[in-house]
Amino acid sequence: MKSVKTKQGFLTFINNSESRVFDKIKICDFMCVNSLSEAEKHHADLLVQKNVLAKVEQDEKIGYRAYNRKIRL
């Protein structure tokens, strides 16, 4: 289990398989739908429903992106 911030800034829990997909997408900044396996797509769609990831279109490709949160110093 891991806690991550949603689009609104609230903390939510995600399981280990969702965490792997979230980390993969966060590292790449944008992950195309075609480069994910069927299970990873399913977990990414669940994270979109939880407002952790955004499904966006970039350069005529549809994919996932993590919401960027600016850190106040």
DSSP file (Angstrom, degrees, kcal/mol; ACC not computed):
  #  RESIDUE AA STRUCTURE BP1 BP2  ACC     N-H-->O    O-->H-N    N-H-->O    O-->H-N    TCO  KAPPA ALPHA  PHI   PSI    X-CA   Y-CA   Z-CA
    1    1 A M              0   0    0      0, 0.0     2,-0.3     0, 0.0    14,-0.2   0.000 360.0 360.0 360.0 145.5    0.0    0.0    0.0
    2    2 A K  E     -A   14   0A   0     12,-2.0    12,-2.8     2,-0.0     2,-0.5  -0.991 360.0-135.1-144.8 146.3    1.1    3.5   -0.8
    3    3 A S  E     +A   13   0A   0     -2,-0.3     2,-0.3    10,-0.2    10,-0.2  -0.912  27.8 172.9-107.7 134.1   -0.5    6.9   -0.3
    4    4 A V  E     -A   12   0A   0      8,-2.5     8,-2.5    -2,-0.5     2,-0.3  -0.908  33.2-103.1-133.5 160.5   -0.4    9.5   -3.1
    5    5 A K  E     -A   11   0A   0     -2,-0.3     6,-0.2     6,-0.2    62,-0.2  -0.650  31.1-141.7 -87.8 142.3   -2.0   12.9   -3.6
    6    6 A T    >   -     0   0    0      4,-2.8     3,-1.1    -2,-0.3    46,-0.2  -0.231  37.9 -87.2 -87.2-177.6   -5.0   13.3   -5.8
    7    7 A K  T 3  S+     0   0    0     44,-1.7    45,-0.1     1,-0.3    44,-0.1   0.854 130.7  48.9 -59.4 -36.6   -5.7   16.2   -8.2
    8    8 A Q  T 3  S-     0   0    0     43,-0.1    -1,-0.3     2,-0.1    43,-0.0   0.535 122.4-104.6 -83.9  -6.8   -7.3   18.1   -5.3
    9    9 A G  S <  S+     0   0    0     -3,-1.1     2,-0.2     1,-0.3    -2,-0.1   0.488  76.1 133.3  98.0   3.7   -4.4   17.5   -2.9
   10   10 A F        -     0   0    0      1,-0.1    -4,-2.8    -5,-0.0     2,-0.4  -0.535  57.3-114.7 -84.0 154.6   -6.0   14.8   -0.8
   11   11 A L  E     +A    5   0A   0     -6,-0.2     2,-0.3    -2,-0.2    -6,-0.2  -0.721  36.0 176.7 -88.9 138.8   -4.2   11.6    0.1
   12   12 A T  E     -A    4   0A   0     -8,-2.5    -8,-2.5    -2,-0.4     2,-0.4  -0.971  26.4-118.7-137.4 154.3   -5.5    8.3   -1.1
   13   13 A F  E     -A    3   0A   0     -2,-0.3     2,-0.3   -10,-0.2   -10,-0.2  -0.741  25.3-173.3 -95.7 140.1   -4.3    4.8   -0.9
   14   14 A I  E     -A    2   0A   0    -12,-2.8   -12,-2.0    -2,-0.4    -2,-0.0  -0.963  22.7-119.2-127.8 149.7   -3.3    2.7   -3.8
   15   15 A N     >  -     0   0    0     -2,-0.3     4,-2.2   -14,-0.2     5,-0.1  -0.165  36.6 -92.9 -81.1 179.8   -2.3   -1.0   -3.8
   16   16 A N  H  > S+     0   0    0      1,-0.2     4,-2.0     2,-0.2     5,-0.1   0.874 123.1  48.6 -65.6 -40.5    1.0   -2.5   -5.0
   17   17 A S  H  > S+     0   0    0      1,-0.2     4,-1.5     2,-0.2    -1,-0.2   0.897 114.1  46.5 -68.6 -38.5    0.0   -3.2   -8.6
   18   18 A E  H  > S+     0   0    0      1,-0.2     4,-2.6     2,-0.2    -2,-0.2   0.860 109.6  56.4 -66.9 -34.9   -1.4    0.3   -9.0
   19   19 A S  H  X S+     0   0    0     -4,-2.2     4,-2.6     2,-0.2    -2,-0.2   0.886 104.1  52.0 -64.5 -39.9    1.7    1.7   -7.4
   20   20 A R  H  X S+     0   0    0     -4,-2.0     4,-1.9     2,-0.2    -1,-0.2   0.913 112.8  44.8 -62.5 -42.8    3.9    0.0  -10.0
   21   21 A V  H  X S+     0   0    0     -4,-1.5     4,-2.3     2,-0.2     5,-0.2   0.912 113.0  51.2 -67.3 -43.0    1.9    1.6  -12.8
   22   22 A F  H  X S+     0   0    0     -4,-2.6     4,-2.6     1,-0.2    -2,-0.2   0.925 111.5  46.8 -60.8 -46.0    1.8    5.0  -11.1
   23   23 A D  H  X S+     0   0    0     -4,-2.6     4,-2.2     1,-0.2    -1,-0.2   0.886 111.1  52.6 -64.2 -38.9    5.6    5.0  -10.6
   24   24 A K  H  X S+     0   0    0     -4,-1.9     4,-1.5    -5,-0.2    -1,-0.2   0.912 114.0  42.0 -62.7 -43.8    6.2    3.9  -14.2
   25   25 A I  H  X S+     0   0    0     -4,-2.3     4,-1.2     2,-0.2    41,-0.3   0.882 112.9  53.2 -72.5 -38.7    4.0    6.7  -15.6
   26   26 A K  H  < S+     0   0    0     -4,-2.6    -2,-0.2    -5,-0.2    -1,-0.2   0.885 108.8  49.8 -65.0 -39.0    5.4    9.3  -13.1
   27   27 A I  H  < S+     0   0    0     -4,-2.2    -1,-0.2     1,-0.2    -2,-0.2   0.911 116.2  41.2 -66.2 -41.9    9.0    8.6  -14.1
   28   28 A C  H  < S-     0   0    0     -4,-1.5     2,-1.3    -5,-0.2    -1,-0.2   0.607  95.4-144.5 -81.7 -11.6    8.2    8.8  -17.9
   29   29 A D  S  < S+     0   0    0     -4,-1.2     2,-0.3    -3,-0.1    37,-0.3  -0.070  83.0  33.4  70.3 -34.7    6.0   11.9  -17.4
   30   30 A F        -     0   0    0     -2,-1.3     2,-0.5    35,-0.1    35,-0.2  -0.963  68.4-169.8-148.3 131.0    3.7   10.6  -20.2
   31   31 A M  E     -B   64   0B   0     33,-2.1    33,-2.5    -2,-0.3     2,-0.1  -0.981  20.8-132.4-126.9 121.0    3.0    7.0  -21.1
   32   32 A C  E >   -B   63   0B   0     -2,-0.5     3,-1.0    31,-0.2    31,-0.3  -0.379  17.0-126.0 -69.3 146.7    1.2    6.1  -24.3
   33   33 A V  G >  S+     0   0    0     29,-2.5     3,-1.4     1,-0.2    30,-0.1   0.857 108.4  59.5 -61.4 -36.4   -1.7    3.7  -24.0
   34   34 A N  G 3  S+     0   0    0     28,-0.4    -1,-0.2     1,-0.3    29,-0.1   0.710  98.6  58.2 -68.9 -19.8   -0.2    1.4  -26.6
   35   35 A S  G <  S+     0   0    0     -3,-1.0     2,-0.3     2,-0.1    -1,-0.3   0.466  94.0  82.9 -90.2  -0.6    3.0    0.9  -24.6
   36   36 A L  S <  S-     0   0    0     -3,-1.4     2,-0.0    -4,-0.3    -5,-0.0  -0.748  79.2-119.5-102.5 150.2    1.1   -0.5  -21.6
   37   37 A S     >  -     0   0    0     -2,-0.3     4,-2.3     1,-0.1     5,-0.2  -0.290  35.6-100.9 -75.3 171.0   -0.1   -4.1  -21.1
   38   38 A E  H  > S+     0   0    0      1,-0.2     4,-1.9     2,-0.2     5,-0.1   0.889 124.1  48.4 -62.6 -40.2   -3.8   -4.9  -20.7
   39   39 A A  H  > S+     0   0    0      2,-0.2     4,-2.3     1,-0.2    -1,-0.2   0.896 110.8  50.7 -67.5 -39.9   -3.4   -5.2  -16.9
   40   40 A E  H  > S+     0   0    0      1,-0.2     4,-2.4     2,-0.2    -2,-0.2   0.876 108.5  52.4 -66.1 -36.9   -1.5   -1.9  -16.7
   41   41 A K  H  X S+     0   0    0     -4,-2.3     4,-2.5     2,-0.2    -1,-0.2   0.913 108.7  50.8 -62.2 -42.2   -4.2   -0.2  -18.7
   42   42 A H  H  X S+     0   0    0     -4,-1.9     4,-1.8     1,-0.2    -2,-0.2   0.933 112.6  44.9 -61.8 -46.3   -6.8   -1.5  -16.3
   43   43 A H  H  X S+     0   0    0     -4,-2.3     4,-1.9     1,-0.2    -1,-0.2   0.873 111.9  52.9 -66.8 -36.3   -4.9   -0.2  -13.2
   44   44 A A  H  X S+     0   0    0     -4,-2.4     4,-1.7     2,-0.2    -1,-0.2   0.897 107.7  51.4 -65.6 -39.2   -4.2    3.1  -14.9
   45   45 A D  H  X S+     0   0    0     -4,-2.5     4,-1.8     1,-0.2    -1,-0.2   0.874 108.2  52.1 -64.9 -36.3   -7.9    3.5  -15.6
   46   46 A L  H  X S+     0   0    0     -4,-1.8     4,-1.4     1,-0.2    -1,-0.2   0.887 108.5  50.8 -64.4 -37.9   -8.6    2.8  -11.9
   47   47 A L  H  <>S+     0   0    0     -4,-1.9     5,-2.8     1,-0.2     6,-1.2   0.812 106.3  54.9 -70.4 -29.1   -6.1    5.5  -11.0
   48   48 A V  H ><5S+     0   0    0     -4,-1.7     3,-1.3     4,-0.2    -1,-0.2   0.900 107.0  50.8 -66.5 -40.2   -7.9    8.0  -13.4
   49   49 A Q  H 3<5S+     0   0    0     -4,-1.8    -2,-0.2     1,-0.3    -1,-0.2   0.813 108.8  51.4 -65.8 -30.0  -11.1    7.3  -11.5
   50   50 A K  T 3<5S-     0   0    0     -4,-1.4    -1,-0.3    -5,-0.1    -2,-0.2   0.390 115.6-118.2 -86.0   3.6   -9.3    8.0   -8.2
   51   51 A N  T < 5S+     0   0    0     -3,-1.3   -44,-1.7     2,-0.2    -3,-0.2   0.811  85.9 113.3  62.2  34.0   -8.1   11.3   -9.6
   52   52 A V  S   <S+     0   0    0     -5,-2.8    15,-1.2   -46,-0.2     2,-0.3   0.762  77.0  32.0 -98.3 -36.1   -4.4   10.3   -9.3
   53   53 A L  E    S-C   66   0B   0     -6,-1.2     2,-0.4    13,-0.2    13,-0.2  -0.826  72.4-140.1-117.9 158.5   -3.7   10.1  -13.1
   54   54 A A  E     -C   65   0B   0     11,-3.2    11,-2.3    -2,-0.3     2,-0.7  -0.960  10.7-139.0-117.4 138.1   -5.0   12.1  -16.0
   55   55 A K  E     +C   64   0B   0     -2,-0.4     2,-0.3     9,-0.2     9,-0.2  -0.871  40.0 168.2 -95.1 114.5   -5.8   10.6  -19.4
   56   56 A V  E     -C   63   0B   0      7,-2.1     7,-2.8    -2,-0.7     2,-0.5  -0.777  36.5-124.6-127.3 165.3   -4.6   13.2  -21.9
   57   57 A E  E     +C   62   0B   0     -2,-0.3     2,-0.4     5,-0.2     5,-0.2  -0.963  30.9 172.6-112.6 127.4   -3.9   13.5  -25.6
   58   58 A Q  E >   -C   61   0B   0      3,-3.1     3,-1.4    -2,-0.5    -2,-0.0  -0.987  68.0 -11.4-138.5 124.6   -0.4   14.6  -26.6
   59   59 A D  T 3  S-     0   0    0     -2,-0.4    -1,-0.1     1,-0.3     3,-0.1   0.904 128.3 -54.7  53.1  47.0    1.0   14.7  -30.2
   60   60 A E  T 3  S+     0   0    0      1,-0.2     2,-0.4    -3,-0.0    -1,-0.3   0.667 118.3 112.2  61.2  20.4   -2.1   12.8  -31.5
   61   61 A K  E <   - C   0  58B   0     -3,-1.4    -3,-3.1   -28,-0.0     2,-0.4  -0.958  61.6-138.2-120.2 141.5   -1.4   10.0  -29.0
   62   62 A I  E     + C   0  57B   0     -2,-0.4   -29,-2.5    -5,-0.2   -28,-0.4  -0.829  42.6 131.7 -98.6 135.6   -3.6    9.1  -26.0
   63   63 A G  E     -BC  32  56B   0     -7,-2.8    -7,-2.1    -2,-0.4     2,-0.3  -0.872  48.7 -82.4-161.1-167.0   -1.9    8.3  -22.8
   64   64 A Y  E     -BC  31  55B   0    -33,-2.5   -33,-2.1    -2,-0.3     2,-0.3  -0.871  29.7-177.7-118.5 147.1   -1.6    8.9  -19.0
   65   65 A R  E     - C   0  54B   0    -11,-2.3   -11,-3.2    -2,-0.3     2,-0.2  -0.997  25.9-123.3-142.8 139.7    0.1   11.6  -17.0
   66   66 A A  E     - C   0  53B   0     -2,-0.3     2,-0.2   -37,-0.3   -13,-0.2  -0.563  38.8-102.4 -78.5 146.0    0.4   12.0  -13.3
   67   67 A Y        -     0   0    0    -15,-1.2     2,-0.5    -2,-0.2   -62,-0.1  -0.516  36.1-126.8 -68.2 132.5   -0.8   15.3  -11.9
   68   68 A N        -     0   0    0     -2,-0.2     2,-0.5    -3,-0.0    -1,-0.1  -0.696  23.5-165.2 -84.1 128.7    2.1   17.7  -11.1
   69   69 A R        -     0   0    0     -2,-0.5     2,-0.3   -64,-0.0   -62,-0.0  -0.964  11.9-141.5-116.1 122.1    2.1   19.0   -7.6
   70   70 A K        -     0   0    0     -2,-0.5     2,-0.5     1,-0.0    -2,-0.0  -0.636  16.8-134.6 -81.2 138.3    4.3   22.0   -6.9
   71   71 A I        -     0   0    0     -2,-0.3     2,-0.4     2,-0.0    -1,-0.0  -0.810  12.3-136.2 -96.7 127.4    6.0   21.8   -3.5
   72   72 A R              0   0    0     -2,-0.5    -1,-0.0     1,-0.1     0, 0.0  -0.660 360.0 360.0 -81.6 134.6    6.0   25.0   -1.4
   73   73 A L              0   0    0     -2,-0.4    -1,-0.1     0, 0.0    -2,-0.0   0.407 360.0 360.0-100.5 360.0    9.2   25.8    0.3
